[in-house]
Amino acid sequence: MNFYSAIIVFINDGECEEAVMNVNLQDECLMGRGITLEQLRAFVFVAKYNGFGRAGEELRRTQSTLSASLRRLEEDIGCRLIERRQGHVVGLTEEGLRLLPAARDILHRTSRAINSLTKSSMEGKVTLGVPDDFEIDNIHKIISLSFEENPGLRVEVTAAPSAVLARMAQEQLLDVIILKGIAGQPVVTDTERVIRVDPLHWVGSGATHFDELQEVPLVTFPEGCVIRNSAVSALKEVGRPYYFSYVSGSFESIKKAVLSGLGVGLLPKSALSDELYILSEENGVPDVPTIQLVLSVTKSGHLYERFSRYLSDLL
């Protein structure tokens, strides 16, 4: 798919204003004429939070406003981007999945263009904690980009299980941290931002029915992980016996163990691959919650807050 964009920024009395941007999508279905950044934001945030409620809170827009922006975007390019069922978002269409990376890139480039005109570069050291038991798209690329745009910035990254990162944050060993939690938990401070909401899915190497298992062989993460706790709680709630057949802090190891038939796993939607078999209600799996990633500042300081906003914008 070819994607061409033009970003126009006007400076008016010291303020940056965004112009309407023309985007042409050369494809059988995607033949956009002229779309706005507001429409792209609506699409990206609804896709990010898998619904209009949280997206509206983040963008400070009503759900009806977001719905109207998304509808105009779909009308302009001539196809549906969001799958809806009984008024609820259930996922992206094939066209939506193809458009999302390019839409994110346009918004990122716009934000960077405006920031380069209105803000000085960041300088100083930031210690960042990222979970190694959750895949975060483009985190390495974003950190590398922060070095290019801020030559005086030094970022020291610690990748560890979420439980370890939480302890390090309590000991004031990290300035900024990304942690997993159950979706819907309140964000209690101004320095906390939800950067992703991700539903969990039971997976296996093939069709498996839980009713046929005397004990569920659980392939999961080490103790303290939110995903592991969610799996255990769900199995206990329905009285399903289980045992830990394979435990690892690595997503890739978890996937390989499941594919090798060592047991069933519980993974976020963003970590699924075509090789994994997604188990549904027909397979007798118990309900599990949706999880969220929260980016928070653990130490007071203007640099840490700026860096946190920078990550949030690009993630």
Secondary structure by P-SEA (a helix, b strand, c coil): cbbbbbbbbbbcccbbbbcbbbbbbbccccccccccaaaaaaaaaaaacccaaaaaaaacccaaaaaaaaaaaaaaaccccccccccccccccaaaaaaaaaaaaaaaaaaaaaaaacccccbbbbbbbbbccccccaaaaaaaaaaaacccbbbbbbbccaaaaaaaaaaccccccccccccccccccccccccbbbbbbbbccccccccccccccccccccccaaaaaaaaaaaaaccccccccccccaaaaaaaaaaccbbbbbccccccccbbbbcccccccbbbbbbbbbbbccccaaaaaaaaaaaaac
